[in-house]
Amino acid sequence: MPSVCFYFQVHQPFRLKHYTVFDKSIDYFDDHKNSAICRKVANKCYLPTNRLLLDLIRKHDGQFKVAFSITGVLLDQFHKYCPEVVSTFDALAQTGCVEFLAETYYHSLSYLYSRSEFLEQIEKHSSMTENMFGCKPRVFRNTELIYNDELAKTIESTGQFDAIITEGADHILKGRSPSFLYRPPECENLKLLLKNYLLSDDIAFRFSNKAWKEYPLFADKFAKWVNEHNGNGQVINLFMDYETFGEHQWEDTGIFGFLESLPEEVLKNPDNNFMTPSEVIRAYEPVDTVSVPHMISWADIERDLSAWLGNAMQSNAIHEVYRLEKMIKEARDERLMTDWRRLQTSDHFYYMCTKYFNDGDVHKYFSPYDSPYDSYINYMNVLSNLQTRCKKVLKEEQPLAAVN
């Protein structure tokens, strides 16, 4: 019996304004652009897909189930720009057929540079998710599915989580299937769910590609591929960006019709079902240990960190932002802290990526800049101003010297 486990990443960053060395404004983020993009994606993806999922859950009497991880930075934007989206996620939560996962609040790379900041952001995100949707997350996903064995041990040490999800990269599986539950080494209680990237990417990336040999993809064909795992798999982990529906794959590609038909086609086989990640880890036992000594992610063909840390600009920018941590936290200024944390969002470093060929088109699609170099210069101008503000606050807090 393969259980189909849908997990959707829901994220939009706070994009920066055009900012030069001569600018002094502390309003770094482009409210007009962020509002416009958030509302556009809400109308194309979040609202219609949430309503469709709600209809499918009702239609199939709760047999259809999904999971989400919604970043804190996007929830902040929903509240500011389109609160109606939050109400639709709340309606999904009320069905009992939807699970919400934990991650870093600011969709950051903090694990790589500050373990204390990493844990603070997880707690902030978990608390927000519990307050909004009524259940504290028990499954963790790191930003961009970045993962290794040490991260698994860090997550287990919190005592908050039962499982972690990451990419089912071929080089870590070494011939094994991602369609089973695994365990990280040296972790007694934490379980590991691995993305089936072939089937996930058939929907997320190849769905509208007319040059793909399987085009057009209909729900019955996809359900047949799921059925092929009967007797040779526990779970089909379909992990993808939520923006796949309506934004990356436009409505006229037929993506909504595909999603609408998929539960019925999968459930035609009585051996199949849908499960949330927490249901998967309760239903199945790990079949083996998977060791990941080096960092992996779900990005690009390399499945490594090169999308964010592959060149000197990216490395310099991210080192500089985390170098400010001690000063920022000593300043105890809420606005400074929020700005600094929004500057940690991984998208800022993704925009600085200089990779081309297969992955270059993807990077250009997401970037609001003309070039990676423009992104780097803009980011560093903002960071310089943030540092100046922080120094000013700390100077003002210094006690005056005694006068004799």
C-alpha positions in Angstrom: 0.0 0.0 0.0 1.6 3.3 -1.0 0.2 6.3 0.9 0.3 9.5 -1.0 1.7 12.3 1.2 1.3 15.8 -0.3 3.4 18.6 1.3 3.4 22.2 0.0 5.9 24.9 0.7 4.1 28.3 0.9 6.5 31.2 0.7 7.1 34.7 -0.6 9.9 37.0 0.7 9.9 40.6 1.6 11.6 42.0 -1.5 13.9 45.0 -1.1 13.5 48.5 -2.6 16.0 49.8 -5.0 18.5 51.2 -2.4 21.7 53.1 -3.1 24.7 54.2 -1.0 23.1 57.7 -0.8 19.7 56.4 0.7 19.1 57.0 4.3 15.5 55.7 4.6 15.0 52.8 7.1 12.1 51.5 5.0 14.1 48.8 3.1 11.3 46.7 1.8 9.2 47.5 -1.3 5.7 47.7 0.1 4.1 48.3 -3.3 5.9 45.4 -5.0 5.3 43.0 -2.1 1.7 43.9 -1.9 1.2 43.5 -5.7 3.0 40.2 -5.9 1.2 38.8 -2.8 -2.2 39.7 -4.1 -1.4 38.4 -7.6 -0.2 35.0 -6.3 -3.1 34.9 -3.9 -5.6 35.3 -6.7 -3.8 32.9 -9.1 -2.8 30.3 -6.5 -3.5 30.5 -2.8 -7.2 31.3 -2.9 -8.4 29.1 -5.8 -6.2 26.1 -4.7 -7.3 26.4 -1.1 -10.9 26.4 -2.2 -10.3 23.4 -4.4 -8.6 21.5 -1.7 -11.4 22.2 0.7 -13.9 20.9 -1.9 -11.8 17.8 -2.4 -11.6 17.0 1.3 -15.4 17.3 1.6 -16.1 15.4 -1.6 -13.9 12.5 -0.5 -15.2 12.5 3.1 -11.9 13.3 4.6 -9.9 10.7 2.7 -7.9 13.4 0.9 -5.2 15.0 3.0 -2.3 17.4 2.6 0.3 19.3 4.6 1.6 22.8 4.4 4.6 24.8 5.7 3.8 28.5 5.5 6.7 30.8 6.3 6.3 33.5 8.9 7.3 36.2 6.4 4.4 35.2 4.1 1.9 35.0 6.9 3.0 38.5 7.9 2.2 39.6 4.3 -1.1 37.8 4.3 -2.2 39.7 7.4 -1.0 43.0 5.8 -2.1 42.6 2.2 -4.7 39.9 1.8 -6.1 38.5 5.1 -8.8 36.6 3.2 -6.1 34.0 2.4 -5.6 33.3 6.1 -9.3 32.5 6.5 -9.1 29.9 3.8 -6.1 28.2 5.4 -8.0 28.3 8.7 -11.0 26.6 7.0 -8.6 23.9 5.8 -7.2 23.5 9.3 -10.7 23.0 10.7 -11.3 19.9 8.5 -8.8 17.8 10.4 -7.3 16.7 7.1 -4.5 19.2 6.9 -1.2 19.3 8.8 1.0 22.3 9.3 4.7 21.8 9.6 7.4 23.9 11.3 10.4 25.6 9.8 12.4 28.8 10.3 10.1 31.8 10.6 12.1 33.9 8.2 12.9 31.1 5.7 16.5 31.6 6.6 19.9 29.7 6.3 20.4 30.3 10.0 21.3 26.7 10.8 24.5 27.1 8.8 25.6 30.3 10.7 23.9 30.6 14.1 22.4 27.6 15.9 20.9 29.9 18.6 19.1 32.0 15.9 18.0 28.9 14.1 16.3 27.5 17.2 14.8 30.9 18.0 13.2 31.1 14.6 11.8 27.6 14.8 10.2 28.4 18.2 8.8 31.6 16.8 7.3 29.8 13.8 5.9 26.9 15.8 4.2 29.2 18.2 2.7 31.3 15.4 1.4 28.1 13.7 -0.1 26.8 16.9 -1.7 30.2 17.7 -3.2 30.5 14.2 -4.2 26.9 13.4 -4.6 25.3 16.8 -1.9 22.6 16.7 1.8 22.8 17.5 3.8 21.3 14.6 5.4 17.9 15.2 7.2 17.6 11.8 10.1 19.8 10.8 11.3 20.9 7.4 14.3 23.2 7.1 14.5 26.0 4.5 14.8 24.6 1.0 14.9 21.1 2.6 18.6 21.8 3.6 19.6 18.9 5.7 22.4 16.7 7.0 22.9 14.2 9.9 24.0 16.9 12.3 20.8 19.0 11.6 18.7 15.9 12.4 20.5 15.5 15.8 19.9 19.2 16.5 16.2 18.9 15.7 15.8 15.7 17.8 17.6 17.4 20.7 14.7 20.0 20.9 12.3 17.2 21.9 9.6 19.0 19.8 9.5 16.9 16.7 8.8 13.3 15.6 10.1 13.6 12.0 12.0 15.7 9.5 11.6 15.9 5.8 14.2 16.4 3.1 15.1 15.6 -0.5 15.3 12.0 -1.7 18.6 12.6 -3.5 20.0 9.6 -5.4 23.4 9.9 -3.9 22.2 9.6 -0.3 19.8 6.7 -1.1 22.4 4.7 -3.0 20.0 2.6 -4.9 17.2 2.5 -2.3 13.8 3.9 -2.9 12.5 7.2 -1.4 9.1 5.5 -1.0 9.9 4.2 2.4 10.2 5.7 5.9 13.8 6.0 7.1 15.7 7.1 10.2 18.7 9.4 10.6 21.8 7.9 12.2 22.3 8.4 15.9 18.6 9.5 16.3 16.5 7.3 18.5 13.1 8.9 18.0 13.3 11.1 14.8 12.0 9.6 11.5 12.9 10.8 8.0 10.6 11.3 5.1 12.3 11.7 1.7 10.8 13.5 -1.3 10.1 11.5 -4.4 11.7 14.0 -6.7 10.8 12.3 -9.9 7.0 12.2 -9.3 7.0 15.6 -7.5 8.8 17.3 -10.4 6.5 15.7 -12.9 3.8 17.9 -11.4 5.9 20.9 -10.3 8.2 21.4 -13.4 7.4 19.1 -16.3 3.6 19.3 -16.2 3.3 21.9 -19.0 6.4 21.0 -20.9 5.2 20.0 -24.4 8.6 18.5 -25.2 8.3 16.0 -22.3 7.7 12.5 -23.5 4.8 12.0 -21.0 3.0 15.2 -22.0 0.1 15.7 -21.5 -0.1 14.4 -17.9 -3.5 13.4 -16.8 -4.6 12.2 -13.3 -5.3 8.7 -14.4 -1.7 8.3 -15.8 -0.2 9.7 -12.6 -2.4 7.4 -10.5 -1.1 4.5 -12.5 2.5 5.5 -11.6 1.4 5.6 -7.9 -0.1 2.1 -8.3 3.2 0.7 -9.5 4.5 1.2 -6.0 2.0 -1.3 -4.6 4.1 -4.0 -2.9 7.3 -2.0 -3.2 6.8 1.1 -1.2 5.1 2.6 1.9 4.7 6.2 0.9 4.9 8.5 -2.2 6.2 11.8 -0.8 5.0 14.6 -3.2 6.8 17.7 -1.9 6.6 20.9 -4.0 6.1 24.7 -3.9 2.4 25.5 -3.5 2.8 28.2 -6.2 3.0 25.2 -8.6 -0.8 25.6 -8.9 -1.8 28.6 -10.9 1.5 30.6 -10.6 4.3 28.4 -11.9 1.9 26.2 -13.8 -0.8 28.6 -15.1 -4.5 27.7 -15.0 -4.6 27.3 -18.8 -2.1 24.3 -18.5 -4.9 22.3 -16.9 -3.1 22.0 -13.6 -6.3 22.7 -11.6 -8.2 20.0 -13.5 -5.3 17.6 -12.8 -5.4 18.3 -9.1 -9.2 18.1 -9.0 -9.2 14.6 -10.6 -6.2 13.2 -8.8 -7.7 12.0 -5.5 -10.5 10.1 -7.2 -8.0 8.4 -9.6 -5.6 7.5 -6.7 -8.5 6.2 -4.5 -9.9 4.0 -7.2 -7.3 1.5 -6.1 -8.5 0.3 -2.6 -4.8 -0.3 -1.6 -4.1 3.4 -1.9 -4.8 6.3 0.5 -3.7 9.8 1.4 -1.8 10.6 4.6 -0.3 13.6 6.3 3.4 13.3 7.4 2.4 12.7 11.0 0.0 9.9 9.9 2.8 8.4 7.8 5.2 8.2 10.8 2.5 6.6 13.0 1.5 4.1 10.3 4.9 2.8 9.2 8.2 1.9 10.8 11.6 2.9 9.3 13.1 0.3 7.0 16.7 1.5 7.3 19.0 4.3 8.3 20.0 7.0 5.7 23.2 8.9 6.4 23.7 12.4 5.0 27.1 13.6 6.1 27.2 16.5 3.7 24.5 19.2 3.2 21.8 18.6 0.6 18.8 20.6 -0.5 16.0 20.3 -3.0 17.4 23.0 -5.3 18.8 22.7 -8.8 20.3 19.6 -10.4 23.2 19.5 -7.8 20.8 19.2 -4.8 23.4 21.1 -2.8 23.9 24.7 -1.3 25.3 26.3 -4.5 22.0 28.1 -5.3 22.7 30.3 -2.2 26.4 30.0 -1.5 28.0 29.2 -4.8 29.9 32.4 -5.4 31.9 35.1 -3.5 29.1 37.6 -3.5 26.7 35.2 -1.8 29.3 34.1 0.7 30.2 37.7 1.6 26.6 38.9 2.0 25.5 36.0 4.2 28.6 36.2 6.4 28.1 39.9 6.8 24.4 39.6 7.9 25.2 37.0 10.5 28.2 39.0 11.7 25.7 41.6 12.9 23.9 39.2 15.2 25.6 40.1 18.5 25.1 43.8 17.9 21.5 43.5 16.8 20.5 41.4 19.8 22.4 43.7 22.2 20.5 46.7 20.8 17.1 45.2 21.9 15.3 47.2 19.2 12.3 45.4 17.8 12.4 47.2 14.4 16.1 46.5 14.0 15.6 42.8 14.9 12.7 42.4 12.4 14.7 44.1 9.6 17.8 42.0 10.3 15.8 38.8 10.3 13.9 39.6 7.1 17.4 40.2 5.5 18.2 36.5 6.4 15.5 35.2 4.0 17.2 32.8 1.6 15.7 34.4 -1.5 18.1 37.4 -1.2 21.1 35.2 -1.7 19.3 33.1 -4.4 19.0 36.3 -6.4 22.8 36.7 -6.3 23.3 33.3 -7.9 25.4 33.3 -11.1 24.7 29.7 -12.3 23.4 29.4 -15.8 22.4 26.6 -18.3 19.8 24.3 -16.9 19.3 26.1 -13.6 19.9 29.6 -14.8 16.5 30.1 -16.3 14.9 29.1 -13.0 17.0 31.6 -11.1 16.2 34.4 -13.6 12.5 33.7 -13.4 12.4 34.3 -9.7 14.7 37.3 -9.5 13.4 40.9 -9.5 16.9 42.2 -10.5 18.5 42.6 -13.9 21.6 40.7 -12.7 23.0 38.9 -9.7 25.4 41.8 -9.3 22.6 44.3 -8.9 21.1 42.1 -6.3 24.3 42.0 -4.3 25.0 45.7 -4.5 21.4 46.5 -3.4 21.5 44.1 -0.5 24.9 45.3 0.8 23.7 49.0 0.6 20.8 48.0 2.8 22.9 46.0 5.2 25.3 48.9 5.6 22.5 51.2 6.6 21.2 48.6 9.1 24.6 48.4 10.7 24.8 52.2 11.0 21.4 52.2 12.7 22.5 49.5 15.1 25.7 51.3 16.1 23.7 54.5 16.7 21.2 52.7 19.0 24.0 51.0 20.9 25.9 54.3 21.3 22.8 56.0 22.7 22.4 53.2 25.2 26.0 53.8 26.6 25.9 55.5 30.1 27.5 58.9 30.3 30.9 59.0 31.9 31.0 60.4 35.4 32.2 64.1 35.7 34.6 64.9 38.5 
